[in-house]
Amino acid sequence: MKESQLIKEIPLASSNDGAITIATIHEPYGKDSSSVVSLGIWLSKTSEEPDWKVHIPAENLDDVIKALEEAKKEL
């Protein structure tokens, strides 16, 4: 059973009506599949689907967070 929960919606910088969404999805690929964090980029929140999305397996989340923190230091 694919069950998702929106964690946060962040306004997308440099857009009038865009957003970044962060959600958790349990069993995204069918019964007993591992949970993921879903990141969606919406150029317009009126769209039915995000323009881009990525699913990060729960097992990779700590490493992705560390890499994002490193990337932030470079900006």
mmCIF file of the N, C-alpha and C atoms, coordinates in Angstrom:
data_MODEL
# 
_entry.id   MODEL 
# 
loop_
_atom_site.group_PDB 
_atom_site.id 
_atom_site.type_symbol 
_atom_site.label_atom_id 
_atom_site.label_alt_id 
_atom_site.label_comp_id 
_atom_site.label_asym_id 
_atom_site.label_entity_id 
_atom_site.label_seq_id 
_atom_site.pdbx_PDB_ins_code 
_atom_site.Cartn_x 
_atom_site.Cartn_y 
_atom_site.Cartn_z 
_atom_site.occupancy 
_atom_site.B_iso_or_equiv 
_atom_site.pdbx_formal_charge 
_atom_site.auth_seq_id 
_atom_site.auth_comp_id 
_atom_site.auth_asym_id 
_atom_site.auth_atom_id 
_atom_site.pdbx_PDB_model_num 
ATOM 1   N N  . MET A 1 1  ? 0.843  -1.186 0.000   1.00 0.00 ? 1  MET A N  1 
ATOM 2   C CA . MET A 1 1  ? 0.000  0.000  0.000   1.00 0.00 ? 1  MET A CA 1 
ATOM 3   C C  . MET A 1 1  ? 0.881  1.239  0.000   1.00 0.00 ? 1  MET A C  1 
ATOM 4   N N  . LYS A 1 2  ? 0.758  2.064  -1.013  1.00 0.00 ? 2  LYS A N  1 
ATOM 5   C CA . LYS A 1 2  ? 1.551  3.287  -1.144  1.00 0.00 ? 2  LYS A CA 1 
ATOM 6   C C  . LYS A 1 2  ? 0.919  4.377  -0.273  1.00 0.00 ? 2  LYS A C  1 
ATOM 7   N N  . GLU A 1 3  ? 1.611  4.726  0.806   1.00 0.00 ? 3  GLU A N  1 
ATOM 8   C CA . GLU A 1 3  ? 1.111  5.739  1.725   1.00 0.00 ? 3  GLU A CA 1 
ATOM 9   C C  . GLU A 1 3  ? 2.120  6.872  1.806   1.00 0.00 ? 3  GLU A C  1 
ATOM 10  N N  . SER A 1 4  ? 1.661  8.111  1.537   1.00 0.00 ? 4  SER A N  1 
ATOM 11  C CA . SER A 1 4  ? 2.588  9.232  1.593   1.00 0.00 ? 4  SER A CA 1 
ATOM 12  C C  . SER A 1 4  ? 2.109  10.264 2.603   1.00 0.00 ? 4  SER A C  1 
ATOM 13  N N  . GLN A 1 5  ? 3.085  11.014 3.115   1.00 0.00 ? 5  GLN A N  1 
ATOM 14  C CA . GLN A 1 5  ? 2.784  12.074 4.070   1.00 0.00 ? 5  GLN A CA 1 
ATOM 15  C C  . GLN A 1 5  ? 3.643  13.275 3.735   1.00 0.00 ? 5  GLN A C  1 
ATOM 16  N N  . LEU A 1 6  ? 3.007  14.407 3.460   1.00 0.00 ? 6  LEU A N  1 
ATOM 17  C CA . LEU A 1 6  ? 3.718  15.647 3.194   1.00 0.00 ? 6  LEU A CA 1 
ATOM 18  C C  . LEU A 1 6  ? 4.373  16.124 4.485   1.00 0.00 ? 6  LEU A C  1 
ATOM 19  N N  . ILE A 1 7  ? 5.679  16.380 4.427   1.00 0.00 ? 7  ILE A N  1 
ATOM 20  C CA . ILE A 1 7  ? 6.424  16.868 5.582   1.00 0.00 ? 7  ILE A CA 1 
ATOM 21  C C  . ILE A 1 7  ? 6.501  18.392 5.552   1.00 0.00 ? 7  ILE A C  1 
ATOM 22  N N  . LYS A 1 8  ? 6.834  18.930 4.374   1.00 0.00 ? 8  LYS A N  1 
ATOM 23  C CA . LYS A 1 8  ? 6.985  20.385 4.279   1.00 0.00 ? 8  LYS A CA 1 
ATOM 24  C C  . LYS A 1 8  ? 6.853  20.824 2.833   1.00 0.00 ? 8  LYS A C  1 
ATOM 25  N N  . GLU A 1 9  ? 6.300  22.021 2.650   1.00 0.00 ? 9  GLU A N  1 
ATOM 26  C CA . GLU A 1 9  ? 6.263  22.681 1.352   1.00 0.00 ? 9  GLU A CA 1 
ATOM 27  C C  . GLU A 1 9  ? 6.997  24.014 1.493   1.00 0.00 ? 9  GLU A C  1 
ATOM 28  N N  . ILE A 1 10 ? 7.978  24.224 0.623   1.00 0.00 ? 10 ILE A N  1 
ATOM 29  C CA . ILE A 1 10 ? 8.827  25.414 0.681   1.00 0.00 ? 10 ILE A CA 1 
ATOM 30  C C  . ILE A 1 10 ? 8.632  26.205 -0.604  1.00 0.00 ? 10 ILE A C  1 
ATOM 31  N N  . PRO A 1 11 ? 8.406  27.516 -0.521  1.00 0.00 ? 11 PRO A N  1 
ATOM 32  C CA . PRO A 1 11 ? 8.299  28.305 -1.756  1.00 0.00 ? 11 PRO A CA 1 
ATOM 33  C C  . PRO A 1 11 ? 9.583  28.175 -2.578  1.00 0.00 ? 11 PRO A C  1 
ATOM 34  N N  . LEU A 1 12 ? 9.431  28.004 -3.886  1.00 0.00 ? 12 LEU A N  1 
ATOM 35  C CA . LEU A 1 12 ? 10.571 27.862 -4.788  1.00 0.00 ? 12 LEU A CA 1 
ATOM 36  C C  . LEU A 1 12 ? 11.106 29.247 -5.138  1.00 0.00 ? 12 LEU A C  1 
ATOM 37  N N  . ALA A 1 13 ? 12.366 29.502 -4.779  1.00 0.00 ? 13 ALA A N  1 
ATOM 38  C CA . ALA A 1 13 ? 12.992 30.794 -5.071  1.00 0.00 ? 13 ALA A CA 1 
ATOM 39  C C  . ALA A 1 13 ? 12.974 31.046 -6.579  1.00 0.00 ? 13 ALA A C  1 
ATOM 40  N N  . SER A 1 14 ? 12.874 32.291 -6.954  1.00 0.00 ? 14 SER A N  1 
ATOM 41  C CA . SER A 1 14 ? 12.894 32.733 -8.356  1.00 0.00 ? 14 SER A CA 1 
ATOM 42  C C  . SER A 1 14 ? 11.687 32.238 -9.148  1.00 0.00 ? 14 SER A C  1 
ATOM 43  N N  . SER A 1 15 ? 10.588 31.964 -8.467  1.00 0.00 ? 15 SER A N  1 
ATOM 44  C CA . SER A 1 15 ? 9.354  31.593 -9.174  1.00 0.00 ? 15 SER A CA 1 
ATOM 45  C C  . SER A 1 15 ? 8.183  32.304 -8.511  1.00 0.00 ? 15 SER A C  1 
ATOM 46  N N  . ASN A 1 16 ? 7.120  32.482 -9.275  1.00 0.00 ? 16 ASN A N  1 
ATOM 47  C CA . ASN A 1 16 ? 5.938  33.153 -8.728  1.00 0.00 ? 16 ASN A CA 1 
ATOM 48  C C  . ASN A 1 16 ? 5.037  32.209 -7.942  1.00 0.00 ? 16 ASN A C  1 
ATOM 49  N N  . ASP A 1 17 ? 4.949  30.963 -8.398  1.00 0.00 ? 17 ASP A N  1 
ATOM 50  C CA . ASP A 1 17 ? 3.998  30.042 -7.788  1.00 0.00 ? 17 ASP A CA 1 
ATOM 51  C C  . ASP A 1 17 ? 4.593  28.644 -7.641  1.00 0.00 ? 17 ASP A C  1 
ATOM 52  N N  . GLY A 1 18 ? 5.906  28.538 -7.541  1.00 0.00 ? 18 GLY A N  1 
ATOM 53  C CA . GLY A 1 18 ? 6.542  27.228 -7.450  1.00 0.00 ? 18 GLY A CA 1 
ATOM 54  C C  . GLY A 1 18 ? 6.741  26.790 -6.018  1.00 0.00 ? 18 GLY A C  1 
ATOM 55  N N  . ALA A 1 19 ? 7.113  25.530 -5.856  1.00 0.00 ? 19 ALA A N  1 
ATOM 56  C CA . ALA A 1 19 ? 7.326  24.991 -4.518  1.00 0.00 ? 19 ALA A CA 1 
ATOM 57  C C  . ALA A 1 19 ? 8.278  23.804 -4.584  1.00 0.00 ? 19 ALA A C  1 
ATOM 58  N N  . ILE A 1 20 ? 8.902  23.561 -3.454  1.00 0.00 ? 20 ILE A N  1 
ATOM 59  C CA . ILE A 1 20 ? 9.655  22.332 -3.220  1.00 0.00 ? 20 ILE A CA 1 
ATOM 60  C C  . ILE A 1 20 ? 8.858  21.572 -2.163  1.00 0.00 ? 20 ILE A C  1 
ATOM 61  N N  . THR A 1 21 ? 8.560  20.315 -2.433  1.00 0.00 ? 21 THR A N  1 
ATOM 62  C CA . THR A 1 21 ? 7.838  19.510 -1.456  1.00 0.00 ? 21 THR A CA 1 
ATOM 63  C C  . THR A 1 21 ? 8.717  18.367 -0.980  1.00 0.00 ? 21 THR A C  1 
ATOM 64  N N  . ILE A 1 22 ? 8.587  18.080 0.296   1.00 0.00 ? 22 ILE A N  1 
ATOM 65  C CA . ILE A 1 22 ? 9.295  16.963 0.904   1.00 0.00 ? 22 ILE A CA 1 
ATOM 66  C C  . ILE A 1 22 ? 8.230  16.072 1.534   1.00 0.00 ? 22 ILE A C  1 
ATOM 67  N N  . ALA A 1 23 ? 8.242  14.798 1.156   1.00 0.00 ? 23 ALA A N  1 
ATOM 68  C CA . ALA A 1 23 ? 7.245  13.857 1.666   1.00 0.00 ? 23 ALA A CA 1 
ATOM 69  C C  . ALA A 1 23 ? 7.917  12.508 1.924   1.00 0.00 ? 23 ALA A C  1 
ATOM 70  N N  . THR A 1 24 ? 7.292  11.722 2.780   1.00 0.00 ? 24 THR A N  1 
ATOM 71  C CA . THR A 1 24 ? 7.719  10.343 2.950   1.00 0.00 ? 24 THR A CA 1 
ATOM 72  C C  . THR A 1 24 ? 6.710  9.453  2.237   1.00 0.00 ? 24 THR A C  1 
ATOM 73  N N  . ILE A 1 25 ? 7.226  8.379  1.642   1.00 0.00 ? 25 ILE A N  1 
ATOM 74  C CA . ILE A 1 25 ? 6.343  7.412  0.980   1.00 0.00 ? 25 ILE A CA 1 
ATOM 75  C C  . ILE A 1 25 ? 6.737  6.025  1.479   1.00 0.00 ? 25 ILE A C  1 
ATOM 76  N N  . HIS A 1 26 ? 5.762  5.316  1.995   1.00 0.00 ? 26 HIS A N  1 
ATOM 77  C CA . HIS A 1 26 ? 5.974  3.957  2.481   1.00 0.00 ? 26 HIS A CA 1 
ATOM 78  C C  . HIS A 1 26 ? 5.519  2.967  1.412   1.00 0.00 ? 26 HIS A C  1 
ATOM 79  N N  . GLU A 1 27 ? 6.330  1.970  1.162   1.00 0.00 ? 27 GLU A N  1 
ATOM 80  C CA . GLU A 1 27 ? 6.072  0.952  0.147   1.00 0.00 ? 27 GLU A CA 1 
ATOM 81  C C  . GLU A 1 27 ? 5.783  1.590  -1.226  1.00 0.00 ? 27 GLU A C  1 
ATOM 82  N N  . PRO A 1 28 ? 6.687  2.458  -1.705  1.00 0.00 ? 28 PRO A N  1 
ATOM 83  C CA . PRO A 1 28 ? 6.431  3.184  -2.955  1.00 0.00 ? 28 PRO A CA 1 
ATOM 84  C C  . PRO A 1 28 ? 6.399  2.301  -4.201  1.00 0.00 ? 28 PRO A C  1 
ATOM 85  N N  . TYR A 1 29 ? 7.056  1.161  -4.132  1.00 0.00 ? 29 TYR A N  1 
ATOM 86  C CA . TYR A 1 29 ? 7.162  0.299  -5.315  1.00 0.00 ? 29 TYR A CA 1 
ATOM 87  C C  . TYR A 1 29 ? 6.473  -1.041 -5.104  1.00 0.00 ? 29 TYR A C  1 
ATOM 88  N N  . GLY A 1 30 ? 5.519  -1.059 -4.170  1.00 0.00 ? 30 GLY A N  1 
ATOM 89  C CA . GLY A 1 30 ? 4.781  -2.278 -3.906  1.00 0.00 ? 30 GLY A CA 1 
ATOM 90  C C  . GLY A 1 30 ? 5.056  -2.832 -2.513  1.00 0.00 ? 30 GLY A C  1 
ATOM 91  N N  . LYS A 1 31 ? 4.342  -3.889 -2.187  1.00 0.00 ? 31 LYS A N  1 
ATOM 92  C CA . LYS A 1 31 ? 4.418  -4.492 -0.860  1.00 0.00 ? 31 LYS A CA 1 
ATOM 93  C C  . LYS A 1 31 ? 5.864  -4.822 -0.479  1.00 0.00 ? 31 LYS A C  1 
ATOM 94  N N  . ASP A 1 32 ? 6.220  -4.422 0.735   1.00 0.00 ? 32 ASP A N  1 
ATOM 95  C CA . ASP A 1 32 ? 7.527  -4.685 1.333   1.00 0.00 ? 32 ASP A CA 1 
ATOM 96  C C  . ASP A 1 32 ? 8.688  -3.910 0.697   1.00 0.00 ? 32 ASP A C  1 
ATOM 97  N N  . SER A 1 33 ? 8.405  -2.960 -0.204  1.00 0.00 ? 33 SER A N  1 
ATOM 98  C CA . SER A 1 33 ? 9.499  -2.132 -0.721  1.00 0.00 ? 33 SER A CA 1 
ATOM 99  C C  . SER A 1 33 ? 9.871  -1.094 0.339   1.00 0.00 ? 33 SER A C  1 
ATOM 100 N N  . SER A 1 34 ? 11.126 -0.684 0.333   1.00 0.00 ? 34 SER A N  1 
ATOM 101 C CA . SER A 1 34 ? 11.640 0.236  1.349   1.00 0.00 ? 34 SER A CA 1 
ATOM 102 C C  . SER A 1 34 ? 11.060 1.632  1.191   1.00 0.00 ? 34 SER A C  1 
ATOM 103 N N  . SER A 1 35 ? 10.905 2.309  2.321   1.00 0.00 ? 35 SER A N  1 
ATOM 104 C CA . SER A 1 35 ? 10.393 3.680  2.326   1.00 0.00 ? 35 SER A CA 1 
ATOM 105 C C  . SER A 1 35 ? 11.391 4.634  1.686   1.00 0.00 ? 35 SER A C  1 
ATOM 106 N N  . VAL A 1 36 ? 10.866 5.741  1.146   1.00 0.00 ? 36 VAL A N  1 
ATOM 107 C CA . VAL A 1 36 ? 11.693 6.767  0.520   1.00 0.00 ? 36 VAL A CA 1 
ATOM 108 C C  . VAL A 1 36 ? 11.249 8.147  0.995   1.00 0.00 ? 36 VAL A C  1 
ATOM 109 N N  . VAL A 1 37 ? 12.158 9.105  0.820   1.00 0.00 ? 37 VAL A N  1 
ATOM 110 C CA . VAL A 1 37 ? 11.805 10.509 0.934   1.00 0.00 ? 37 VAL A CA 1 
ATOM 111 C C  . VAL A 1 37 ? 11.656 11.008 -0.493  1.00 0.00 ? 37 VAL A C  1 
ATOM 112 N N  . SER A 1 38 ? 10.549 11.642 -0.781  1.00 0.00 ? 38 SER A N  1 
ATOM 113 C CA . SER A 1 38 ? 10.273 12.149 -2.115  1.00 0.00 ? 38 SER A CA 1 
ATOM 114 C C  . SER A 1 38 ? 10.449 13.660 -2.118  1.00 0.00 ? 38 SER A C  1 
ATOM 115 N N  . LEU A 1 39 ? 11.317 14.144 -3.008  1.00 0.00 ? 39 LEU A N  1 
ATOM 116 C CA . LEU A 1 39 ? 11.510 15.584 -3.193  1.00 0.00 ? 39 LEU A CA 1 
ATOM 117 C C  . LEU A 1 39 ? 10.880 15.961 -4.520  1.00 0.00 ? 39 LEU A C  1 
ATOM 118 N N  . GLY A 1 40 ? 9.979  16.919 -4.491  1.00 0.00 ? 40 GLY A N  1 
ATOM 119 C CA . GLY A 1 40 ? 9.326  17.380 -5.711  1.00 0.00 ? 40 GLY A CA 1 
ATOM 120 C C  . GLY A 1 40 ? 9.617  18.840 -5.957  1.00 0.00 ? 40 GLY A C  1 
ATOM 121 N N  . ILE A 1 41 ? 9.849  19.189 -7.212  1.00 0.00 ? 41 ILE A N  1 
ATOM 122 C CA . ILE A 1 41 ? 10.023 20.588 -7.613  1.00 0.00 ? 41 ILE A CA 1 
ATOM 123 C C  . ILE A 1 41 ? 8.849  20.943 -8.518  1.00 0.00 ? 41 ILE A C  1 
ATOM 124 N N  . TRP A 1 42 ? 8.080  21.910 -8.098  1.00 0.00 ? 42 TRP A N  1 
ATOM 125 C CA . TRP A 1 42 ? 6.901  22.358 -8.819  1.00 0.00 ? 42 TRP A CA 1 
ATOM 126 C C  . TRP A 1 42 ? 7.160  23.770 -9.341  1.00 0.00 ? 42 TRP A C  1 
ATOM 127 N N  . LEU A 1 43 ? 7.183  23.958 -10.640 1.00 0.00 ? 43 LEU A N  1 
ATOM 128 C CA . LEU A 1 43 ? 7.318  25.307 -11.189 1.00 0.00 ? 43 LEU A CA 1 
ATOM 129 C C  . LEU A 1 43 ? 6.029  26.083 -10.991 1.00 0.00 ? 43 LEU A C  1 
ATOM 130 N N  . SER A 1 44 ? 4.919  25.363 -10.903 1.00 0.00 ? 44 SER A N  1 
ATOM 131 C CA . SER A 1 44 ? 3.622  25.949 -10.583 1.00 0.00 ? 44 SER A CA 1 
ATOM 132 C C  . SER A 1 44 ? 2.864  24.957 -9.715  1.00 0.00 ? 44 SER A C  1 
ATOM 133 N N  . LYS A 1 45 ? 2.349  25.427 -8.588  1.00 0.00 ? 45 LYS A N  1 
ATOM 134 C CA . LYS A 1 45 ? 1.627  24.541 -7.681  1.00 0.00 ? 45 LYS A CA 1 
ATOM 135 C C  . LYS A 1 45 ? 0.272  24.118 -8.241  1.00 0.00 ? 45 LYS A C  1 
ATOM 136 N N  . THR A 1 46 ? -0.149 24.718 -9.357  1.00 0.00 ? 46 THR A N  1 
ATOM 137 C CA . THR A 1 46 ? -1.420 24.316 -9.958  1.00 0.00 ? 46 THR A CA 1 
ATOM 138 C C  . THR A 1 46 ? -1.281 23.051 -10.805 1.00 0.00 ? 46 THR A C  1 
ATOM 139 N N  . SER A 1 47 ? -0.053 22.612 -11.050 1.00 0.00 ? 47 SER A N  1 
ATOM 140 C CA . SER A 1 47 ? 0.175  21.383 -11.808 1.00 0.00 ? 47 SER A CA 1 
ATOM 141 C C  . SER A 1 47 ? -0.272 20.174 -10.990 1.00 0.00 ? 47 SER A C  1 
ATOM 142 N N  . GLU A 1 48 ? -0.655 19.110 -11.692 1.00 0.00 ? 48 GLU A N  1 
ATOM 143 C CA . GLU A 1 48 ? -1.065 17.892 -11.007 1.00 0.00 ? 48 GLU A CA 1 
ATOM 144 C C  . GLU A 1 48 ? 0.133  17.079 -10.510 1.00 0.00 ? 48 GLU A C  1 
ATOM 145 N N  . GLU A 1 49 ? 1.250  17.180 -11.207 1.00 0.00 ? 49 GLU A N  1 
ATOM 146 C CA . GLU A 1 49 ? 2.462  16.446 -10.864 1.00 0.00 ? 49 GLU A CA 1 
ATOM 147 C C  . GLU A 1 49 ? 3.640  17.412 -10.823 1.00 0.00 ? 49 GLU A C  1 
ATOM 148 N N  . PRO A 1 50 ? 4.668  17.112 -10.032 1.00 0.00 ? 50 PRO A N  1 
ATOM 149 C CA . PRO A 1 50 ? 5.848  17.980 -10.022 1.00 0.00 ? 50 PRO A CA 1 
ATOM 150 C C  . PRO A 1 50 ? 6.581  17.913 -11.364 1.00 0.00 ? 50 PRO A C  1 
ATOM 151 N N  . ASP A 1 51 ? 7.311  18.989 -11.664 1.00 0.00 ? 51 ASP A N  1 
ATOM 152 C CA . ASP A 1 51 ? 8.110  19.021 -12.888 1.00 0.00 ? 51 ASP A CA 1 
ATOM 153 C C  . ASP A 1 51 ? 9.318  18.093 -12.771 1.00 0.00 ? 51 ASP A C  1 
ATOM 154 N N  . TRP A 1 52 ? 9.851  17.963 -11.564 1.00 0.00 ? 52 TRP A N  1 
ATOM 155 C CA . TRP A 1 52 ? 10.955 17.032 -11.275 1.00 0.00 ? 52 TRP A CA 1 
ATOM 156 C C  . TRP A 1 52 ? 10.672 16.387 -9.931  1.00 0.00 ? 52 TRP A C  1 
ATOM 157 N N  . LYS A 1 53 ? 11.088 15.146 -9.811  1.00 0.00 ? 53 LYS A N  1 
ATOM 158 C CA . LYS A 1 53 ? 11.006 14.512 -8.497  1.00 0.00 ? 53 LYS A CA 1 
ATOM 159 C C  . LYS A 1 53 ? 12.101 13.462 -8.395  1.00 0.00 ? 53 LYS A C  1 
ATOM 160 N N  . VAL A 1 54 ? 12.480 13.220 -7.156  1.00 0.00 ? 54 VAL A N  1 
ATOM 161 C CA . VAL A 1 54 ? 13.489 12.200 -6.879  1.00 0.00 ? 54 VAL A CA 1 
ATOM 162 C C  . VAL A 1 54 ? 13.060 11.472 -5.614  1.00 0.00 ? 54 VAL A C  1 
ATOM 163 N N  . HIS A 1 55 ? 13.276 10.174 -5.615  1.00 0.00 ? 55 HIS A N  1 
ATOM 164 C CA . HIS A 1 55 ? 13.019 9.361  -4.428  1.00 0.00 ? 55 HIS A CA 1 
ATOM 165 C C  . HIS A 1 55 ? 14.361 8.935  -3.845  1.00 0.00 ? 55 HIS A C  1 
ATOM 166 N N  . ILE A 1 56 ? 14.566 9.272  -2.590  1.00 0.00 ? 56 ILE A N  1 
ATOM 167 C CA . ILE A 1 56 ? 15.802 8.922  -1.893  1.00 0.00 ? 56 ILE A CA 1 
ATOM 168 C C  . ILE A 1 56 ? 15.479 7.786  -0.923  1.00 0.00 ? 56 ILE A C  1 
ATOM 169 N N  . PRO A 1 57 ? 16.081 6.616  -1.114  1.00 0.00 ? 57 PRO A N  1 
ATOM 170 C CA . PRO A 1 57 ? 15.837 5.516  -0.175  1.00 0.00 ? 57 PRO A CA 1 
ATOM 171 C C  . PRO A 1 57 ? 16.223 5.930  1.246   1.00 0.00 ? 57 PRO A C  1 
ATOM 172 N N  . ALA A 1 58 ? 15.457 5.476  2.208   1.00 0.00 ? 58 ALA A N  1 
ATOM 173 C CA . ALA A 1 58 ? 15.710 5.819  3.612   1.00 0.00 ? 58 ALA A CA 1 
ATOM 174 C C  . ALA A 1 58 ? 17.143 5.480  4.014   1.00 0.00 ? 58 ALA A C  1 
ATOM 175 N N  . GLU A 1 59 ? 17.683 4.395  3.470   1.00 0.00 ? 59 GLU A N  1 
ATOM 176 C CA . GLU A 1 59 ? 19.034 3.970  3.818   1.00 0.00 ? 59 GLU A CA 1 
ATOM 177 C C  . GLU A 1 59 ? 20.108 4.953  3.339   1.00 0.00 ? 59 GLU A C  1 
ATOM 178 N N  . ASN A 1 60 ? 19.791 5.798  2.363   1.00 0.00 ? 60 ASN A N  1 
ATOM 179 C CA . ASN A 1 60 ? 20.750 6.762  1.824   1.00 0.00 ? 60 ASN A CA 1 
ATOM 180 C C  . ASN A 1 60 ? 20.569 8.170  2.377   1.00 0.00 ? 60 ASN A C  1 
ATOM 181 N N  . LEU A 1 61 ? 19.556 8.369  3.169   1.00 0.00 ? 61 LEU A N  1 
ATOM 182 C CA . LEU A 1 61 ? 19.184 9.715  3.600   1.00 0.00 ? 61 LEU A CA 1 
ATOM 183 C C  . LEU A 1 61 ? 20.289 10.443 4.363   1.00 0.00 ? 61 LEU A C  1 
ATOM 184 N N  . ASP A 1 62 ? 20.954 9.800  5.302   1.00 0.00 ? 62 ASP A N  1 
ATOM 185 C CA . ASP A 1 62 ? 22.012 10.466 6.074   1.00 0.00 ? 62 ASP A CA 1 
ATOM 186 C C  . ASP A 1 62 ? 23.139 10.959 5.175   1.00 0.00 ? 62 ASP A C  1 
ATOM 187 N N  . ASP A 1 63 ? 23.556 10.132 4.217   1.00 0.00 ? 63 ASP A N  1 
ATOM 188 C CA . ASP A 1 63 ? 24.627 10.538 3.309   1.00 0.00 ? 63 ASP A CA 1 
ATOM 189 C C  . ASP A 1 63 ? 24.194 11.685 2.404   1.00 0.00 ? 63 ASP A C  1 
ATOM 190 N N  . VAL A 1 64 ? 22.939 11.678 1.962   1.00 0.00 ? 64 VAL A N  1 
ATOM 191 C CA . VAL A 1 64 ? 22.437 12.766 1.111   1.00 0.00 ? 64 VAL A CA 1 
ATOM 192 C C  . VAL A 1 64 ? 22.382 14.066 1.901   1.00 0.00 ? 64 VAL A C  1 
ATOM 193 N N  . ILE A 1 65 ? 21.934 14.002 3.147   1.00 0.00 ? 65 ILE A N  1 
ATOM 194 C CA . ILE A 1 65 ? 21.884 15.202 3.994   1.00 0.00 ? 65 ILE A CA 1 
ATOM 195 C C  . ILE A 1 65 ? 23.285 15.771 4.184   1.00 0.00 ? 65 ILE A C  1 
ATOM 196 N N  . LYS A 1 66 ? 24.268 14.917 4.448   1.00 0.00 ? 66 LYS A N  1 
ATOM 197 C CA . LYS A 1 66 ? 25.650 15.381 4.607   1.00 0.00 ? 66 LYS A CA 1 
ATOM 198 C C  . LYS A 1 66 ? 26.154 16.044 3.336   1.00 0.00 ? 66 LYS A C  1 
ATOM 199 N N  . ALA A 1 67 ? 25.864 15.454 2.197   1.00 0.00 ? 67 ALA A N  1 
ATOM 200 C CA . ALA A 1 67 ? 26.304 16.026 0.922   1.00 0.00 ? 67 ALA A CA 1 
ATOM 201 C C  . ALA A 1 67 ? 25.636 17.378 0.661   1.00 0.00 ? 67 ALA A C  1 
ATOM 202 N N  . LEU A 1 68 ? 24.366 17.503 1.013   1.00 0.00 ? 68 LEU A N  1 
ATOM 203 C CA . LEU A 1 68 ? 23.682 18.792 0.842   1.00 0.00 ? 68 LEU A CA 1 
ATOM 204 C C  . LEU A 1 68 ? 24.282 19.858 1.758   1.00 0.00 ? 68 LEU A C  1 
ATOM 205 N N  . GLU A 1 69 ? 24.651 19.462 2.973   1.00 0.00 ? 69 GLU A N  1 
ATOM 206 C CA . GLU A 1 69 ? 25.281 20.414 3.895   1.00 0.00 ? 69 GLU A CA 1 
ATOM 207 C C  . GLU A 1 69 ? 26.641 20.866 3.340   1.00 0.00 ? 69 GLU A C  1 
ATOM 208 N N  . GLU A 1 70 ? 27.392 19.946 2.739   1.00 0.00 ? 70 GLU A N  1 
ATOM 209 C CA . GLU A 1 70 ? 28.666 20.301 2.121   1.00 0.00 ? 70 GLU A CA 1 
ATOM 210 C C  . GLU A 1 70 ? 28.439 21.236 0.929   1.00 0.00 ? 70 GLU A C  1 
ATOM 211 N N  . ALA A 1 71 ? 27.421 20.938 0.120   1.00 0.00 ? 71 ALA A N  1 
ATOM 212 C CA . ALA A 1 71 ? 27.123 21.781 -1.035  1.00 0.00 ? 71 ALA A CA 1 
ATOM 213 C C  . ALA A 1 71 ? 26.743 23.187 -0.588  1.00 0.00 ? 71 ALA A C  1 
ATOM 214 N N  . LYS A 1 72 ? 26.002 23.308 0.507   1.00 0.00 ? 72 LYS A N  1 
ATOM 215 C CA . LYS A 1 72 ? 25.596 24.613 1.020   1.00 0.00 ? 72 LYS A CA 1 
ATOM 216 C C  . LYS A 1 72 ? 26.817 25.453 1.388   1.00 0.00 ? 72 LYS A C  1 
ATOM 217 N N  . LYS A 1 73 ? 27.842 24.827 1.946   1.00 0.00 ? 73 LYS A N  1 
ATOM 218 C CA . LYS A 1 73 ? 29.067 25.552 2.305   1.00 0.00 ? 73 LYS A CA 1 
ATOM 219 C C  . LYS A 1 73 ? 29.771 26.122 1.077   1.00 0.00 ? 73 LYS A C  1 
ATOM 220 N N  . GLU A 1 74 ? 29.590 25.465 -0.065  1.00 0.00 ? 74 GLU A N  1 
ATOM 221 C CA . GLU A 1 74 ? 30.243 25.909 -1.311  1.00 0.00 ? 74 GLU A CA 1 
ATOM 222 C C  . GLU A 1 74 ? 29.543 27.095 -1.950  1.00 0.00 ? 74 GLU A C  1 
ATOM 223 N N  . LEU A 1 75 ? 28.319 27.392 -1.539  1.00 0.00 ? 75 LEU A N  1 
ATOM 224 C CA . LEU A 1 75 ? 27.550 28.472 -2.168  1.00 0.00 ? 75 LEU A CA 1 
ATOM 225 C C  . LEU A 1 75 ? 27.824 29.826 -1.571  1.00 0.00 ? 75 LEU A C  1 
# 
